[in-house]
Amino acid sequence: MSFVSAIPAAAPEVAAAHFAARLSLETDCADVAAAMKAGEVDFVLLHVVGAPQAYARRHVPGAIHLRHAEISAERMAAWPADTLFVVYCAGPHCNGADQAALKLARLGRPVKLMIGGITGWADEGLPFAEGAEPGSL
């Protein structure tokens, strides 16, 4: 018996519930890029880490720079209550997106984390925007 099969796989209904729950909390770089390319941007993309200089150096096109430390009920009031936010940070080594997602959820806001962050975006070979403005894909 291998290490893979030593612990039996979950029942299909348990696996389906698990993966559905994960997908309700996460999206990935390819899906964000596909939505942008198709003109189906039904979310607000937030770049949640770093100084303005780091954002200006490179960010995901269309992303608004809002550090997780600056997320508050007052700041988020700029968007309707049902706005879906997609947050990302530097990559798998960074928990800024998790911190932002937690703050947004505690404020009652729909949120998903873009797994991979900037590192994942680069790994997909997707282009970055530069400057102080969000830009577009």
C-alpha positions as CSV (number, residue, x, y, z in Angstrom):
1,M,0.0,0.0,0.0
2,S,1.4,3.4,-0.9
3,F,1.4,6.6,1.2
4,V,-1.2,7.9,-1.3
5,S,-3.7,5.1,-0.6
6,A,-2.8,4.4,3.1
7,I,-5.6,6.8,4.1
8,P,-8.7,6.1,2.1
9,A,-10.1,8.8,-0.1
10,A,-13.2,10.6,1.2
11,A,-16.6,9.6,0.0
12,P,-17.5,11.5,-3.2
13,E,-20.2,13.6,-1.4
14,V,-17.7,14.6,1.3
15,A,-15.1,15.5,-1.4
16,A,-17.8,17.5,-3.4
17,A,-18.7,19.5,-0.3
18,H,-15.0,20.2,0.5
19,F,-14.1,21.4,-3.0
20,A,-17.3,23.4,-3.4
21,A,-16.4,25.2,-0.1
22,R,-12.9,25.9,-1.3
23,L,-14.1,27.3,-4.6
24,S,-16.5,29.6,-2.7
25,L,-13.5,31.1,-1.0
26,E,-10.9,31.1,-3.7
27,T,-10.3,31.8,-7.3
28,D,-7.2,31.7,-9.4
29,C,-5.2,33.9,-11.6
30,A,-6.3,32.3,-14.8
31,D,-10.0,32.7,-13.9
32,V,-9.5,36.4,-13.0
33,A,-7.6,37.0,-16.3
34,A,-10.3,35.1,-18.3
35,A,-13.0,37.3,-16.7
36,M,-11.1,40.4,-17.6
37,K,-10.5,39.3,-21.2
38,A,-14.2,38.5,-21.6
39,G,-15.3,41.8,-20.1
40,E,-17.1,39.9,-17.3
41,V,-15.5,41.7,-14.3
42,D,-18.3,41.3,-11.7
43,F,-15.9,41.8,-8.8
44,V,-13.5,44.4,-7.4
45,L,-9.8,43.3,-7.5
46,L,-7.8,44.5,-4.5
47,H,-4.0,44.6,-4.3
48,V,-3.8,44.5,-0.5
49,V,-0.1,44.7,0.3
50,G,2.9,46.9,-0.1
51,A,3.7,50.6,-0.3
52,P,2.4,52.7,-3.2
53,Q,5.8,52.4,-4.8
54,A,5.5,48.6,-4.9
55,Y,2.0,48.9,-6.5
56,A,3.3,51.4,-9.0
57,R,6.2,49.0,-9.9
58,R,3.8,46.2,-10.8
59,H,0.3,45.1,-10.1
60,V,-2.4,42.9,-11.7
61,P,-4.2,45.1,-14.3
62,G,-7.4,46.5,-13.0
63,A,-6.5,46.1,-9.3
64,I,-7.1,48.8,-6.8
65,H,-4.4,49.4,-4.2
66,L,-5.9,49.1,-0.8
67,R,-3.6,47.7,1.9
68,H,-5.2,45.3,4.2
69,A,-4.4,47.6,7.1
70,E,-6.6,50.2,5.5
71,I,-9.7,48.1,5.1
72,S,-12.5,49.5,7.3
73,A,-16.3,49.8,7.2
74,E,-15.9,53.5,6.3
75,R,-13.5,52.8,3.4
76,M,-15.6,49.9,2.0
77,A,-18.7,52.0,2.1
78,A,-17.6,53.3,-1.3
79,W,-19.0,50.0,-2.8
80,P,-22.5,48.5,-2.6
81,A,-22.9,45.9,0.2
82,D,-23.1,43.0,-2.3
83,T,-19.9,43.8,-4.1
84,L,-17.7,40.7,-4.5
85,F,-14.0,41.5,-3.6
86,V,-11.2,39.4,-4.9
87,V,-8.0,40.0,-2.9
88,Y,-4.4,39.1,-3.6
89,C,-1.0,39.7,-2.2
90,A,2.6,38.9,-3.1
91,G,2.1,35.2,-3.3
92,P,2.0,31.9,-1.4
93,H,4.7,33.3,1.1
94,C,2.4,36.2,2.0
95,N,-0.7,36.3,4.2
96,G,-1.8,39.8,3.4
97,A,-4.7,38.5,1.2
98,D,-5.8,36.2,4.1
99,Q,-5.8,39.2,6.4
100,A,-7.7,41.3,3.9
101,A,-10.2,38.5,3.3
102,L,-10.8,38.1,7.0
103,K,-11.4,41.8,7.5
104,L,-13.8,41.9,4.6
105,A,-15.7,38.8,5.8
106,R,-16.0,40.3,9.3
107,L,-17.5,43.5,7.7
108,G,-20.1,41.3,6.0
109,R,-18.6,41.6,2.5
110,P,-18.4,38.8,-0.1
111,V,-14.8,37.9,-0.7
112,K,-12.6,35.5,-2.5
113,L,-8.8,35.1,-2.4
114,M,-6.9,34.9,-5.7
115,I,-4.6,32.1,-4.9
116,G,-1.0,32.6,-6.1
117,G,-1.1,36.4,-5.9
118,I,1.5,38.2,-7.9
119,T,3.7,35.1,-8.0
120,G,0.9,33.1,-9.5
121,W,0.1,35.9,-12.0
122,A,3.7,35.9,-13.1
123,D,3.8,32.1,-13.3
124,E,0.8,32.2,-15.7
125,G,2.8,34.5,-17.9
126,L,0.2,37.2,-17.6
127,P,1.1,40.9,-18.0
128,F,1.4,43.4,-15.2
129,A,0.3,47.0,-15.1
130,E,2.6,49.8,-13.9
131,G,1.9,53.2,-12.3
132,A,-0.5,54.6,-9.8
133,E,-3.6,53.7,-11.8
134,P,-5.3,50.3,-12.0
135,G,-4.8,49.9,-15.8
136,S,-6.5,47.2,-17.8
137,L,-5.6,43.8,-19.2
